[in-house]
Amino acid sequence: MRTAFGFDFAPILPLWLIAALGLLCLLALVPAALRRARGTWWRALAFLLVLGALAQPRLVEQTRETRPDIALLLVDRTDSTRVASTHAAAIEAARQQIEARIGRMREVELRVVEIPEGGNQGTRAFAALEQALADIPAARLAGVLLLSDGQVHDVPTEGAGWAPGEGVPLHLLMPGHQGEVDRRIRLLEAPGFGIVGRSVELRLIVEDLGVPNPTGQAQLTLRRDGQAPITESVPIGREHRITLPIERAGPSVIDLVAETRPGEVSDVNNRVVVAINGVRDRLRVLLVSGEPHAGERTWRRLLKADPGVDLVHFTILRPPEKDDLTPLNELALIAFPVRELFQVKLRDFDLVVFDRFANRGILPPSYLRNIAEYVRGGGALLVSVGPEYVGGASLASTPLGAVLPARPLGAQAILDEAFRPHVSAAGARHPVTEGLPGANTETAEASWGRWYRTIRTEARSGSTVMEGAGGAPLLVLDRVGQGRVALMLSDHIWLWSRGHDGGGPQQELLRRTAHWLMREPELEEEDLTARIEAGRLTINRRSLDAGPPPEVTITAPDGTQSRMPLSNAGGGRSAAEAPAGAPGLWQVSDGRRQAFAAAMPANPPEFADLRADPARLAPLVEATGGAARWLGDGTTVPEIRSVAAGRAAQGASWIGLRRRDDHTVTRIAALPLLPPWLMLPLLLGVAVIAWRREAR
């Protein structure tokens, strides 16, 4: 509580009327003053007393309840201050000192507001400030103290006219010291996808911030999907280009790390992780039909229906041993280009399909060896067989048989018997056959239409994903060297395309088989993948192994490791989730395979510059009369003073809070200075004196 005194008036008449009377009095005094008449001053005093009586001056006594001034402390808790541990520690130490110092100032109340993460919009300090000011009376705000590195991304523009209040200073208190440096990698161009078999180009700059006219070289290390690192020297401050070949479909994770500069604030932004998704251009498929038959069109329609497939199809209309004297120009559209297809351009094809093809001397053994080597070197081969697979003309008896996963069981291998195709136990876990519409389950048989022929074989390798009559292998998938082979041991899949006996998912089955052969990532049966979304690492594992899923080892960008069990998700799949807040390259391993995931910064502007720098806020700090000060390790907080209005709010070693003196009046007492009982004798006395003076 505080008492204050002052003067005011309680006029009986309107002020304009009193002013008019005063003018009349003045006019009445002018002639007397010009004549230098006696008693002029006493007459003027009488007029003043009359006007004073009409104005009624009073001595006012106020009892006031004072309100403390409010100092607002904004504490930056965004990533740019947290990644530099020295900055975070300095800000926390300075916060504690400021709270203690202002706590000792009796007439100042401190309010603390933390600046949270702003998503991908950077540090939203002024958004937090505006929200805090909504709860603070403008008449009580003494000043704003901003504990931050100065990397604020919502600073009002010059013409916005923003200010915390008239005469209210904005002080910027920064961790660290003047002249900090920071090295970063700035990506200029990073394509999100690339065509398999071609190359993409990354454009980047390695920059040293805070260094005038930076020169020299920096070592840049590139690691791709966990492969051996590649190191090269790049010029600092100049654009550098990196050419990367896209070798496979699916995502590839590129990790780029620039060597740490001595004395830099943090090396967090020395690393950039880029994810490039490899996609295939138009696929080239070679389809060779050994003879015209009812199922030939099934393969052709499937491959022609895909707009991303370039199909080359040949059908052997007449085997060499058959001679009916028909001229060749009447029998074939073109001659079968054996050498061009199976020697010169074989490796240009992504998939080779043999449909009921028999070895009748059309392909010499050297060409069949070429096909086997093509598979071992990464090619894809799909073989659909019928009766021709049994006997001396069988492909299993040629050099190509070395890469085929099953051999026929003698001359009695042809089994003409009705059956419904059946997904095997391994097939229930294999992505080619898992979840096919209408497939058999543990409690129900398949609802597919029947087939009527199976070629009984002995499976030597690979996975039998579908079974025929008597449990004989029907579809066998195998990996040979770097390539893949699929063997379909029946020529009756075309019955499904005709809807016979209810039909079946022939299009989906053949599509999955072809895409598995061409190594589409989503159809890998032995695979481990990882991806990061919204700060969560999602791990998916697929395996034909029916045992319990193993634990995985997770390696964070800083090298720390943790182990996590996988939960069984059915169909050969298992999964797990873990937090992944740190940006950079995350690695997951199940002991046999490794997966990589790129964690992009949740707030990219925060990592663009990790130095403490007042440049962004300097114009606003200067316009409000505030100061920008360095805190060092947080122990050099300037002295805080309360200053009166009109005085400077900063000094060499101190910063000021404006004294606002806001209050509430709880009691008012008024004492008239010219009460009627005093006014009447004074006026009479002055009038008598003036009369006697003028009468002499």
Buried (B, 14 or more C-beta within 10 A) or exposed (E): EEEEEEEEEEEEBEEEEBEEBBEEBEEEBEEBEEEEEBBBEBBBBBBEBBBBBBBBBBEBBBBBEEBBBBBBBBBBBBBBBBBBEBBBBBBBBBBEBBEEBBEEBEBBBBBBBEBEBBEEBBBBBBBBBBEBBEEBEEEBBBBBBBBBBBBBBBBEEEEEEBBBBEBBBBBBBBBBEEEBBBBBBBEEEBBEEBBBEEEBEBBBBBBBBBBEEBEEEBEBBBBBBBEEEEEEEBBBBEEBEBEBEBEBBBBBBBBBBBBEBEEBBBBBBBBBBBBBBBEBEEBBBBBBBBBEBEBBBBBBEBBBEBEEBBBBBBBBBBBEEEEEEEEEEEEBEEEBEEEEBBBEBBEEBBBBBBBBBBBBEBBBEEBBBBBBBBBBEBBBBBBBBBBBBBBEBBBBBBBBBBBBBBBBBEEEBBBEBEBBBBBBEBBBBBBBBBEBEBBBEEEEEBBBBBBBBBBBBEBEEBBBBBBBBEEBBBBBBBBBEEBBBBBBBBBBBBBBBEEBBEBBBBBBBBBBBBBBBBBBBEBBBBBBBBBBEEEEBBBBBBBBEEEEBBEBBBBBBEEEEEEBEBEEBEEBBBBBEBEBEBBBBBBBBBEEBBBBBBBBBBBBBBBBBBBBBBEBBBEBBEBBBBBBBBBBBBEBBBEBBBBEEEEEBBEEEBBBBBBBBBBEEEEEEEEBBBEEEEBEEBBEEBBEBBEEBBEE
